[in-house]
């Protein structure tokens, strides 16, 4: 499919989710812009770190530490205090990361760990205030079927849309002259329909002049919310918990309506994930769930699985 062009919209605060990618290529580590208190994201040539282990000192490890710090695996030491030493703290952080993503918990930067680290992913931390959300599975008993462990999660204090708001209206930026509007409408209509099918919500595009509950926009770079996009490759999108309703995509990415088998980013797949955040879902440790933190380039992942469905129905009923 063809790439989709950018939109521009107004600013916001209180970010909850961001897709990021740590690039496999490039000879040097590059620090992404950190503005308005935003934690620094890192793009590093992680392939050069494959095989690194405790006791080694190698360029690029400081960047990896900043990345792991953002997602809650390392204590905050300040952006300039991370060194290139592979110390015991980094080893422990990697073991926890490997456990969360069902990898060999060696504490070594093996090939499988590097491959997971370079996948695009949502930027909401996996560990918050010492609580590992990726391992907060819930037990549920279904009579006649048995016990299950559900891996869905919610934001702190479980923000949700009030009972009076089950018909949500969405809108796109009005600065949309260069954009394939009908293609956009088709992709997002399909993405919203995935959640409408498993929840009490109905979604419709707002009429001109009508107040919308959800706002969708494509930005380049610093767009005023303290969480700047970085151009092609790393941060892909971010969304906001109820009832903020704002969903932003990086306009400099190559967004495809169907990225299957390509090196592009599948817009509908990312949209379905981010809509889950707009409705109040956090991340799931179930690799098959829409709300799993990572997505591969060329991957098309559209349908909420049983874990996603259980999560949304705990919040809102069936």
PLY file of the C-alpha trace (Angstrom):
ply
format ascii 1.0
element vertex 318
property float x
property float y
property float z
element edge 317
property int vertex1
property int vertex2
end_header
0.00 0.00 0.00
0.99 3.63 -0.36
2.46 5.75 2.40
0.11 8.10 4.22
0.95 11.79 4.49
1.09 13.85 7.69
-1.55 15.79 9.62
-0.99 18.63 12.05
-3.04 19.33 15.17
-2.97 21.19 18.50
-0.97 20.33 21.61
-1.62 18.40 24.81
-0.17 17.09 28.06
-0.18 13.87 30.11
1.24 11.28 27.77
0.48 7.64 28.46
1.82 5.60 25.57
4.44 5.89 22.87
5.67 3.46 20.26
9.48 3.51 19.95
12.13 1.71 17.93
15.80 1.29 18.75
17.52 1.19 15.38
19.73 -1.75 14.41
21.78 0.37 12.05
24.09 3.38 12.39
27.67 3.43 13.58
27.14 5.67 16.57
24.68 6.08 19.41
22.37 9.07 19.02
20.46 10.70 21.84
16.98 11.76 20.80
15.73 15.21 21.78
14.55 15.53 25.36
12.26 18.51 25.90
9.90 19.74 28.61
11.05 17.07 31.05
10.64 14.20 28.60
12.80 11.17 29.37
15.47 10.67 26.72
14.92 7.99 24.14
17.90 6.31 22.57
18.77 5.06 19.14
21.85 2.84 19.30
23.55 0.30 17.09
22.59 -2.57 19.36
23.95 -5.15 16.94
27.44 -4.09 18.03
26.51 -4.91 21.62
25.42 -8.49 20.94
27.19 -10.81 23.36
28.04 -8.09 25.90
27.96 -9.22 29.51
28.77 -8.06 33.03
32.30 -6.71 33.47
32.66 -5.36 29.94
32.87 -1.71 28.92
31.59 -0.85 25.46
30.33 2.26 23.70
26.55 2.18 23.45
25.81 0.64 26.85
25.03 4.06 28.34
22.38 4.54 25.67
20.92 1.12 26.45
20.79 2.07 30.14
18.81 5.21 29.32
16.39 3.15 27.28
15.89 0.64 30.11
15.58 3.49 32.60
12.66 4.98 30.66
10.76 1.69 30.83
11.36 1.30 34.57
14.08 -1.36 34.59
16.84 0.90 35.96
16.64 3.55 38.67
16.79 7.13 37.45
20.39 8.33 37.66
19.99 11.38 35.43
20.54 11.44 31.69
24.26 12.25 32.00
25.13 9.77 34.74
24.89 6.49 32.82
28.23 5.00 31.83
29.27 2.40 29.25
30.12 -0.08 32.02
28.16 -3.35 32.03
27.60 -3.41 35.79
25.46 -5.56 38.07
22.55 -3.10 37.86
22.42 -3.46 34.08
22.65 -7.25 34.38
19.73 -7.28 36.82
17.72 -4.95 34.58
18.31 -7.18 31.57
17.25 -10.28 33.52
13.96 -8.61 34.40
13.46 -7.44 30.82
14.19 -10.95 29.55
11.73 -12.44 32.05
9.00 -10.02 30.96
9.44 -10.89 27.30
9.82 -14.64 27.81
13.51 -14.71 26.87
16.41 -16.65 28.41
17.08 -14.79 31.68
20.85 -14.83 31.32
21.49 -11.14 31.92
23.58 -11.23 28.72
22.81 -9.20 25.59
22.23 -12.27 23.45
20.84 -12.16 19.93
17.23 -12.81 20.97
17.34 -9.97 23.50
18.80 -7.55 20.97
16.13 -8.52 18.43
13.40 -7.80 20.98
14.97 -4.48 21.97
14.98 -3.22 18.37
11.28 -3.89 17.80
8.95 -0.89 17.79
7.12 -0.69 21.08
4.84 1.42 23.19
6.67 3.79 25.51
4.55 3.45 28.62
6.88 1.88 31.23
6.70 -1.83 32.03
7.66 -1.15 35.65
6.06 1.74 37.55
7.14 2.70 41.08
8.75 -0.71 41.46
5.65 -2.61 40.34
6.27 -4.90 37.37
3.03 -4.49 35.41
4.12 -7.07 32.84
3.90 -9.78 35.50
0.70 -8.73 37.26
-1.38 -11.60 35.88
-4.92 -12.03 37.19
-6.45 -15.42 37.93
-9.99 -16.02 36.70
-12.21 -19.05 37.08
-14.80 -19.89 34.42
-17.27 -22.56 35.62
-17.04 -25.70 33.55
-13.87 -24.50 31.84
-11.24 -23.93 34.52
-8.72 -21.38 35.80
-7.00 -18.88 33.52
-4.30 -16.27 34.10
-5.20 -12.98 32.43
-2.38 -10.53 31.69
-4.23 -7.31 30.85
-3.49 -4.20 32.92
-4.88 -0.73 33.56
-3.50 2.72 34.23
-3.04 3.90 37.82
-6.42 4.39 39.49
-8.14 2.71 36.52
-9.33 5.84 34.65
-12.36 5.07 32.48
-15.03 6.78 30.43
-18.17 7.56 32.48
-21.28 5.46 31.95
-22.93 8.37 30.15
-20.31 8.23 27.38
-20.62 5.03 25.38
-21.08 6.68 21.97
-17.72 8.33 21.33
-17.15 10.73 18.44
-13.72 11.10 16.85
-12.23 13.69 14.56
-9.12 14.24 12.45
-7.06 17.39 12.15
-8.62 20.04 9.94
-5.23 20.70 8.33
-5.70 17.72 6.08
-5.27 19.02 2.55
-2.37 16.74 1.60
-3.85 13.66 3.25
-5.76 10.75 1.74
-8.88 11.52 3.77
-11.00 8.62 2.57
-8.17 6.14 3.15
-7.71 7.59 6.63
-11.42 7.25 7.39
-11.41 3.65 6.19
-8.41 2.63 8.34
-9.71 4.23 11.52
-13.28 3.11 11.00
-11.97 -0.46 10.85
-9.75 0.07 13.92
-12.59 1.47 16.04
-14.88 -1.35 14.88
-12.50 -3.89 16.45
-13.19 -2.44 19.90
-16.89 -1.79 19.27
-17.30 -5.51 18.62
-16.04 -6.49 22.09
-17.19 -3.59 24.29
-20.27 -1.45 24.98
-18.81 1.42 22.92
-19.92 2.72 19.55
-17.70 5.06 17.56
-18.52 7.53 14.80
-16.71 10.36 13.08
-17.91 13.74 14.34
-19.77 16.01 11.96
-18.18 19.33 11.06
-18.56 21.65 14.04
-19.53 18.82 16.39
-17.53 18.38 19.61
-15.43 15.19 19.44
-14.41 12.98 22.35
-11.33 11.65 20.56
-8.87 13.65 18.45
-6.48 12.01 15.97
-3.50 13.89 14.57
-0.16 13.38 12.81
2.74 15.55 13.98
6.38 16.13 13.08
8.96 16.80 15.76
8.13 19.01 18.72
4.37 19.54 18.67
3.91 21.28 21.99
3.03 18.50 24.41
6.50 17.93 25.84
6.90 14.63 24.00
8.48 15.44 20.62
8.58 13.01 17.73
11.99 12.22 16.31
11.56 11.59 12.58
11.63 8.19 10.86
12.50 5.19 12.96
12.06 5.53 16.68
8.99 7.04 18.34
5.94 6.03 16.31
2.86 7.22 18.21
1.49 8.16 21.59
-1.96 8.16 23.18
-3.64 9.33 26.37
-5.70 7.73 29.13
-9.43 8.44 29.60
-10.91 10.92 29.26
-8.22 12.97 27.52
-8.95 11.38 24.14
-5.89 12.48 22.17
-3.97 10.19 19.83
-0.83 11.37 18.01
1.20 9.67 15.27
4.67 10.61 14.02
4.05 12.15 10.59
7.58 11.32 9.43
7.05 7.57 9.61
6.11 5.54 6.54
2.57 4.63 7.53
0.93 1.97 5.40
-2.74 0.95 5.32
-1.47 -2.63 5.06
2.19 -3.14 5.92
2.13 -6.94 5.61
5.52 -8.20 4.45
7.02 -4.71 4.14
9.46 -2.66 6.23
6.74 -0.12 6.91
4.51 0.48 9.91
0.95 -0.82 9.81
-1.29 2.12 10.67
-4.38 0.12 11.57
-2.44 -2.19 13.91
-0.93 0.74 15.81
-4.31 2.49 15.84
-6.06 -0.53 17.40
-3.38 -0.68 20.13
-3.56 3.04 20.85
-7.38 3.05 20.92
-7.06 0.44 23.66
-5.09 3.02 25.65
-7.69 5.72 24.90
-10.30 3.40 26.45
-8.18 2.76 29.55
-6.21 -0.42 28.88
-2.56 -0.69 29.82
-0.17 -3.29 28.47
-0.57 -7.05 28.42
2.17 -9.64 28.89
0.35 -11.89 26.40
2.44 -11.81 23.21
-0.69 -12.40 21.12
-2.64 -9.53 22.67
-3.24 -6.26 20.86
-2.00 -4.56 24.03
1.37 -6.38 24.04
4.03 -3.61 24.10
5.94 -4.42 20.88
5.08 -4.69 17.21
7.35 -5.74 14.36
7.72 -3.79 11.14
5.61 -5.44 8.49
3.41 -7.03 11.16
-0.37 -6.71 10.90
-2.13 -7.36 14.21
-5.73 -6.22 14.24
-8.06 -8.28 16.42
-8.30 -8.07 20.23
-7.67 -11.54 21.67
-9.26 -13.06 24.77
-6.89 -11.17 27.08
-7.73 -7.81 25.49
-11.45 -8.63 25.62
-11.33 -9.62 29.29
-9.52 -6.37 30.12
-11.97 -4.06 28.35
-14.95 -5.93 29.78
-13.61 -5.68 33.33
-13.55 -1.90 32.83
-16.90 -1.54 31.08
-18.86 -4.79 30.99
-19.70 -6.74 27.85
0 1
1 2
2 3
3 4
4 5
5 6
6 7
7 8
8 9
9 10
10 11
11 12
12 13
13 14
14 15
15 16
16 17
17 18
18 19
19 20
20 21
21 22
22 23
23 24
24 25
25 26
26 27
27 28
28 29
29 30
30 31
31 32
32 33
33 34
34 35
35 36
36 37
37 38
38 39
39 40
40 41
41 42
42 43
43 44
44 45
45 46
46 47
47 48
48 49
49 50
50 51
51 52
52 53
53 54
54 55
55 56
56 57
57 58
58 59
59 60
60 61
61 62
62 63
63 64
64 65
65 66
66 67
67 68
68 69
69 70
70 71
71 72
72 73
73 74
74 75
75 76
76 77
77 78
78 79
79 80
80 81
81 82
82 83
83 84
84 85
85 86
86 87
87 88
88 89
89 90
90 91
91 92
92 93
93 94
94 95
95 96
96 97
97 98
98 99
99 100
100 101
101 102
102 103
103 104
104 105
105 106
106 107
107 108
108 109
109 110
110 111
111 112
112 113
113 114
114 115
115 116
116 117
117 118
118 119
119 120
120 121
121 122
122 123
123 124
124 125
125 126
126 127
127 128
128 129
129 130
130 131
131 132
132 133
133 134
134 135
135 136
136 137
137 138
138 139
139 140
140 141
141 142
142 143
143 144
144 145
145 146
146 147
147 148
148 149
149 150
150 151
151 152
152 153
153 154
154 155
155 156
156 157
157 158
158 159
159 160
160 161
161 162
162 163
163 164
164 165
165 166
166 167
167 168
168 169
169 170
170 171
171 172
172 173
173 174
174 175
175 176
176 177
177 178
178 179
179 180
180 181
181 182
182 183
183 184
184 185
185 186
186 187
187 188
188 189
189 190
190 191
191 192
192 193
193 194
194 195
195 196
196 197
197 198
198 199
199 200
200 201
201 202
202 203
203 204
204 205
205 206
206 207
207 208
208 209
209 210
210 211
211 212
212 213
213 214
214 215
215 216
216 217
217 218
218 219
219 220
220 221
221 222
222 223
223 224
224 225
225 226
226 227
227 228
228 229
229 230
230 231
231 232
232 233
233 234
234 235
235 236
236 237
237 238
238 239
239 240
240 241
241 242
242 243
243 244
244 245
245 246
246 247
247 248
248 249
249 250
250 251
251 252
252 253
253 254
254 255
255 256
256 257
257 258
258 259
259 260
260 261
261 262
262 263
263 264
264 265
265 266
266 267
267 268
268 269
269 270
270 271
271 272
272 273
273 274
274 275
275 276
276 277
277 278
278 279
279 280
280 281
281 282
282 283
283 284
284 285
285 286
286 287
287 288
288 289
289 290
290 291
291 292
292 293
293 294
294 295
295 296
296 297
297 298
298 299
299 300
300 301
301 302
302 303
303 304
304 305
305 306
306 307
307 308
308 309
309 310
310 311
311 312
312 313
313 314
314 315
315 316
316 317
